Amino acid sequence: MERFITKENLIRLAEELTATCRVLAPVASCGTVTFRRFLPGMVLDMHSRMAAVSPKAATFPQTETLLTVKREIPEKKPEITETLPEGKNVVIGCRPCGARGKLIFNPVYETDKTKDPYYITRRDNTVFISLACDRPETTCFCHSVGSGPADAEGSDVLLTLVGEGYVARSVTPAGEEVMKSSLFADAGDKGKEADAKNVRARELMGEAHDYASAPAQLLARFDDMDFWQAQSAKCISCGACTYMCPTCYCFNITDDDLGLESRRIRSWDNCMSHTFTLEGSGHNPRPTKAHRLKNRVGHKFSYYPDLHKGVIACCGCGRCIKQCPAGVDIRQIVKAAQEYSE
Amino acid sequence: MSQLDDLKNAIKSHLGELECVIGWEQGYDPLHATPLFIRTEADLDRLIIGPLAVHNLATYLPGFKGKKIGVVVKGCDSKSVIQLLNENLINRENVVVFGLCCDGVVSQRKIRAALPADPGFVESVEVGAQDLKISVAGQSATLKLSDVLADKCLVCATPDAIISDVLIGAAHTPAPAASLACQDEFEAKSDAEKLAFWQETMSRCIRCYACRNACPMCVCRDYCIATSRDPLWISQDNSPAENMMFQMVHVSHLAGRCTECGECERACPVDIPLMLLRRWMNKQVKDVFELQAGTALEQTPPLLTFKVEEERINERGW
């Protein structure tokens, strides 16, 4: 389905959806754009800049309660309640990379052996209305990881800005359902203009980098700690890159114990942290930042593609580069491994 | 000869005796610098200095235990070096300090606010003596440097490195420390207004710990109580209250130690104005202990000493 929606009507759509769904949208606050719960009256900021934090939380929240435990009397058997996510979510105004990022979770959280009900429920109840990009930022490289500025994969509706509104194209039945709203109008011949914009945006990205040799070349450097120490010298081992990444899916589970009531929570984990693989014995197979950065880069560009049909676990949004306090550039690290010669 | 050439020559003459020298080079685009670890003379070609070279490289020093290295510091960064020395976290004989006479560094946040389009689309940058000519998304803009300087530079009393083995550039006439308008405005708010501000702001915090890891004085590193699992001091829940709790732990661990280099705030990917907390705390420390961290060798932070009675706290008179 192809329709057209004006900028004003998109805001109206977002406001209408808040009645039945939890709407996440880019909202500016103190000069920063982040995805947050959108409520009527808030100002959508779809165009000034890419949201600092990705819309990952829509399907994989930073913290979620897995279950609660209640004990009336300490000796009595506790009452355990599973808290599966409820309700529908809509993400409006994410970039295609942000919507596509979550696809990386699927072969991990839904396999023949294991099914993560929390992730699957959220994923199936979340609609992504993405906005195709007009032009790449200096940190964008989606075209090098099998995507592009108008990639519809992972989105339910793809918008392209044309004049004072957006050409909207449905990608999934859920997207088609949203587009049944009377706020959408006939697109007329605006579709052609949208196509031209999408083609132009792809051209502006220039030539894509070829990561085909990355899995093997990164593995070849696995034991070369000199290489990893040099690559990680400026890394300060914080977790900003992993937390802003739409594809990072590692989690930690902790218990928030409040006397007779407690909550088991799942929160984002972070391979840059010392505790990430800290074993009960005290041994840590990744004791330094060099080992940790090797894990992050290796996971995305080598181990994951090796396990999952060559798919790179990176959507090329560039947030890890743009927001890194030390300016660590994952593109350069992979390239250095690819170009390495003894 | 330019300041940069002087610095390159100075580094060249020390390179043989050092594991590496930490400076800056251009980062992923013309508007961003990134730390450079100079190991060979060839690496020196990439060295840059100037208003875009913002990082406080002293942050890396405690990580080089036992190795002799060099570091390039601005005036503010040199205070971190002094504080690290005062706390025996680094050894003087293992560090060669290349000090700069600094004219200030930019705030990427202010640049972002002043540009006609997002700096994500930057095409070129020309650094002049008084301005930055930036081309972004096909539009050109000339920003006056004085308009986009980091807040810390607006009130800087130590533009020239106060500790150095080599000092590069022409020394500035010392200016008294001024107070910062945004800090005064914030402190004039009522407690309820401040609380509302932090609740809103901390709802953005993603607890990535960039503020902690960028801080040269946060030296617990892997053993920070915020990420300790046994005991689990702070919930991993990212509610505004827990996020604020972490920031309060952070700020109190820096009492008498924070040199106001501003790295915590600069590193924050969601622009939380953490320096509002730091400057407030430093003011209390200065009032009570007459101490400013990093301003003199051989001074000990009040929380690292014990006295039965503090000179300026009248404990028994209450």
Chai-1 contact restraints between the chains, C-beta under 6 A:
chainA,res_idxA,chainB,res_idxB,connection_type,confidence,min_distance_angstrom,max_distance_angstrom,comment,restraint_id
A,G31,B,D271,contact,1.0,0.0,6.0,A-B,restraint_1
A,T32,B,V270,contact,1.0,0.0,6.0,A-B,restraint_2
A,T32,B,D271,contact,1.0,0.0,6.0,A-B,restraint_3
A,T34,B,R204,contact,1.0,0.0,6.0,A-B,restraint_4
A,R49,B,D118,contact,1.0,0.0,6.0,A-B,restraint_5
A,A52,B,P269,contact,1.0,0.0,6.0,A-B,restraint_6
A,A52,B,V270,contact,1.0,0.0,6.0,A-B,restraint_7
A,Q62,B,N238,contact,1.0,0.0,6.0,A-B,restraint_8
A,T63,B,D237,contact,1.0,0.0,6.0,A-B,restraint_9
A,T63,B,N238,contact,1.0,0.0,6.0,A-B,restraint_10
A,E137,B,G120,contact,1.0,0.0,6.0,A-B,restraint_11
A,E137,B,F121,contact,1.0,0.0,6.0,A-B,restraint_12
A,T138,B,D29,contact,1.0,0.0,6.0,A-B,restraint_13
A,A233,B,F37,contact,1.0,0.0,6.0,A-B,restraint_14
A,K234,B,P35,contact,1.0,0.0,6.0,A-B,restraint_15
A,I236,B,N213,contact,1.0,0.0,6.0,A-B,restraint_16
A,I236,B,A214,contact,1.0,0.0,6.0,A-B,restraint_17
A,S237,B,N213,contact,1.0,0.0,6.0,A-B,restraint_18
A,C238,B,C208,contact,1.0,0.0,6.0,A-B,restraint_19
A,C238,B,Y209,contact,1.0,0.0,6.0,A-B,restraint_20
A,C238,B,A210,contact,1.0,0.0,6.0,A-B,restraint_21
A,C238,B,N213,contact,1.0,0.0,6.0,A-B,restraint_22
A,G239,B,C208,contact,1.0,0.0,6.0,A-B,restraint_23
A,G239,B,Y209,contact,1.0,0.0,6.0,A-B,restraint_24
A,A240,B,C208,contact,1.0,0.0,6.0,A-B,restraint_25
A,A240,B,A210,contact,1.0,0.0,6.0,A-B,restraint_26
A,A240,B,P269,contact,1.0,0.0,6.0,A-B,restraint_27
A,Y243,B,I206,contact,1.0,0.0,6.0,A-B,restraint_28
A,Y243,B,C208,contact,1.0,0.0,6.0,A-B,restraint_29
A,T254,B,Q236,contact,1.0,0.0,6.0,A-B,restraint_30
A,D256,B,S235,contact,1.0,0.0,6.0,A-B,restraint_31
A,I265,B,D237,contact,1.0,0.0,6.0,A-B,restraint_32
A,S267,B,Q236,contact,1.0,0.0,6.0,A-B,restraint_33
A,S273,B,T227,contact,1.0,0.0,6.0,A-B,restraint_34
A,H274,B,D222,contact,1.0,0.0,6.0,A-B,restraint_35
A,T275,B,T227,contact,1.0,0.0,6.0,A-B,restraint_36
A,T275,B,R229,contact,1.0,0.0,6.0,A-B,restraint_37
A,I321,B,Y28,contact,1.0,0.0,6.0,A-B,restraint_38
A,Q323,B,P269,contact,1.0,0.0,6.0,A-B,restraint_39
A,P325,B,A210,contact,1.0,0.0,6.0,A-B,restraint_40
A,P325,B,A214,contact,1.0,0.0,6.0,A-B,restraint_41
A,P325,B,A267,contact,1.0,0.0,6.0,A-B,restraint_42
A,A326,B,P35,contact,1.0,0.0,6.0,A-B,restraint_43
A,G327,B,G27,contact,1.0,0.0,6.0,A-B,restraint_44
A,G327,B,H32,contact,1.0,0.0,6.0,A-B,restraint_45
A,G327,B,T34,contact,1.0,0.0,6.0,A-B,restraint_46
A,D329,B,Y28,contact,1.0,0.0,6.0,A-B,restraint_47
